[in-house]
Amino acid sequence: MKKISFSLAAAGMFVMGTTTASAAMLQEEAEASKGFTQVLKEQFIQGGPAFMGIVLLCLILGLAVAIERIIYLNLATTNSAKLKQQVEDALASGGVEAAKEVCRNTKGPVASIYYQGLDRVDEGLESAEKAVVAYGGVQMGQLEKNVSWLSLFIAIAPMLGFMGTVIGMIQAFQKIAAVGNLSASLIAGDIQVALLTTVFGLITAIILQIFYNYIIAKIDSIVNDMEDSSIALIDMLAAHKK
């Protein structure tokens, strides 16, 4: 009888151990099956709505500015070599008015600069050159519009994250002072929230920084193209005047 009871107890312990192990394995599989988006969402909620919401707003506004600038800059990009050839052919065949018509039918800052120079050519090459330089500055301002807001969001997002971290640490030390002893479980939640705000602030800044660098590189490329095209236009007008 004792042997039977011992066998039943051993079998029960084995079944309980197997069940516990299976439950642990299922829990681990469930944790592993969570997607990156789900984990990110849970961490965002744990970070608290106060600072995390402001950091998210910086990300949304920064992305909106970045996407708008990228679309605008891509539309402003033109084949300047092709435009130069078309304007040169129009000047040779139909004169200034034909060249201006080519510029009217072409989008982008390079075509606008060409048009301003052609429109002032009757007043002399010096006036045409001044018009090209002045309008080039206007077009440069249009290219750089709202980029300063993007740099502001890049700077302010990690600052907000660090502020959330400092506030979380202050709350943790206040709990330690109130209780009178140092307990890891007591302050672990506050420290986790504090660090999460910093992480999300840095992630926001990194994402926006990538867009910012692309936009600046695109602006520099267009500006260089505008400067080269301006010199080419003055040379064409000088040759046409002879």
Disulfide bonds with the S-S distance in Angstrom:
none
